[in-house]
Amino acid sequence: MKLRKVSAASAAVLALALAATACGSDDKDDTSSGSTSGGGDKIKIGIKYDQPGLGLKEPDGSFSGFDVDVATYVAKELGYEPNQITFVETKSADRENALSRGDVKFIAATYSINDERAKKVDFAGPYLLAHQDLLVKKDSDIAKGADLNGKNLCSVTGSTSAQNVRDKIAPKANLKQLGGYSECIAALQSGSVDAVTTDDSILAGFAAQDKYKGQFKLVGEKLSNENYGVGVKKGDKATVDKINAALEKMVSDGAWDKAVTENFGPAEYKNEKAPKIGVIVK
């Protein structure tokens, strides 16, 4: 009889242990499925998949670009190794929704900080100050924006960049709008357009591709200020503060300069110095 009582007690202890183990497993599954408080199994980060030099999904499934390097560095500071990162494609029109739904922890995707967006999401940074510029062939006689008058200028359908050029520097430029920047770059290479316009960082990224190296140059016009920030879900101040600390460290230890050189160097990109956290250049 005494032996049976001991066995029953042991069984009760075993049952409690199994229950505790099951609870622990549930917590781990939650972390794997998207909890990103730091030190968890995975973190989901939003990037672009189609911008060489900034955010590009390579044919082998890997990712490259300045935004990718920034995101990877920040994730490391938050407690995640590269193999714990899941990069999620976040197109421009869906960035705010991706954050509010919790699809990603943060977004580094040429995400310019402005007042309208700041109503919907919070921003860390900025981590890069870009400007609208012109990309031309290396041997082009276009040395300034006004030289575009009477020549063909390419931008993406729906973009305000081309009209900005006509309004500010070349009212007689002939606008040609195509479906994507890769198409504009191909048109520039073939000679069917004389220049392409958008953010200088985007232009430099395309020009730095192996198939284009040495063929193009940036003119150096600064038609706008684009303060790239890291987007975070509205109200998540703790994550914003951690990312800002990571960005400051990236600048101070030289990793920021290295990433700029590696991703934009072939296009002779004359980048601005790393911006100060919280300082927006209008």
Disulfide bonds with the S-S distance in Angstrom:
Cys154-Cys184 2.10
